[in-house]
Structures are given as structure tokens and as C-alpha cells.
Amino acid sequence: MGGKIKAKKLKIYVKTARFSFPIPALRFSTLRWISKVVLKCCPSKMRSDWMPTSSEYENWDSILKNITSEDIAHILEHLEEEEPFEMVDIETYDENEEKVVVKIYTI
């Protein structure tokens, strides 16, 4: 018997009535590298300004201020140990009542 299939990449799919944004599946090693660059180049103060000011996002502010590339690497390590699965599947409508689909999954 073979072992379970492990995820190798993260895929993000975004589609609206006006466009479909083609984002290639990214290897976890590439995501680790991108996270290191982003976190190195963006001071925590700048990262905390990425979220709107609202009580709805108060925990995210703390996360963005304190997250490290090691934290992200740890999360990606765990994703690599799992079989491919869908993490996000959102179908909603924008302010013009046009359908918006966002999916994030491992492959």
C-alpha cells in the first residue's frame, strides 16, 4: 500500500462577472520565500495599516504586527503534510449584484 498523497502547491481562484484572475498554483517553497521577502520589506507598522479599522478586524491587526516568516513556514509545513483539500470556497455577490467566486485549495 502506498502512502497518502501530500499537497505540493497552493492554488487561489478568483472569478467575477467581469474577469477571472489567473493565479498559478504556487509551490510551498515559493510561498515561504515570498513571505520572507514581504515580512522583511514591510515593517510591522505598515502591515498593521493593511487592515481596515474596525472591531471586526481587531485580532488581525495583532497577527499582522507579530507574524514572522517562521510562523508562515510552520503553517506551510503542516499544509504539506496533509492530503490536498479545499480551504476556502466563497460564492457571493458584489455591490452590483454580480457573482464573485473565491477558492483556495491545496493540490
N, C-alpha and C positions, 0 to 999 in steps of 0.2 A: 504494500500500500504506500502511496506517495504521501508526502506532507501536504499541509494545506497551502493553497496559493496565497502569496503575500502581495500586498499592494506595493506598487513601484512608483506611482505618479498621482498627482492631484489634478483633477480636471474641474474647471469652472465654466459653466454655460450660462450665457445671458442673452435673452431674446425679448425684444419688444415688437410692437406693430411696425415700427419704423426701421429697426435694424436688428441684426444678430451680430453680437460681438465675438469674433473667433479668437478665443484664448486657447493656445495649445496646452495640452497636458504637460505639466512640469514635474520633472523628477524631484524626489525629496531632497537630493543633494543640491539641486539648483535652488530650491526654496530655502535651504539652510544658508546658502551663500547670499541670496537676496536679502534675507532677514539680517544677516551680519552687516551688510552694506547699509541698509536702511537705518538700523539702530545705531550704527557708528556715525552716520552723517546727520542724523536728526536728533538734536538734544531732547531730553525728556520733556522740557517745557514746550518745545514745538510739537511734540507728539500729543501732549495733553490738549493742545489747541485744535486737534483734528476732530474732536467730538463736539457736537452742539451742547450748549449749556442748558441742561435740563436734568431734573432729578431722575429721569428715566435712564440717563447715561452716567450717573454718579460713580458707579463701580468701574465702568470702563475707563474713566479718567485715571483712576488709581492704577489700573492694569497697564495702560499705555505709558504711564510715567515710570513704572518699575520693571517692565518686562525686559528680559535680556535675550541675547541670541542663544544662550544656553537653554533658557526656558523653551524657546521655539524648537531647538534641536531635540529636546526631550519629548515634546509633543509629537514631532515628526517621527521620532524613533518608535513611539507607540503606534502611530498610524501604519508604519511599515510592517509591524508585527501582525497586523490584522489582515483578514481577507478583504478584498475590495468591497466597499459599501457606500451607500449614498448618505451624505452628512446633512445636506440641505436640499429641500425641494419646495420652492415657493412659487405659487401662481397667484398673482394679484392683479389689480387694475390701478393704473396711474390716475393723475388728476383729470386726464382727458377720457377716462373710461376705456383706455386701451390696455390690452393684456400684457403683463410683464411676467417672464419666467426666469427664475434663477435657480440653478442646480450646482451643487458642489459635491463631488464624489471622488473616491479613490479608484484607481484602475491598476 
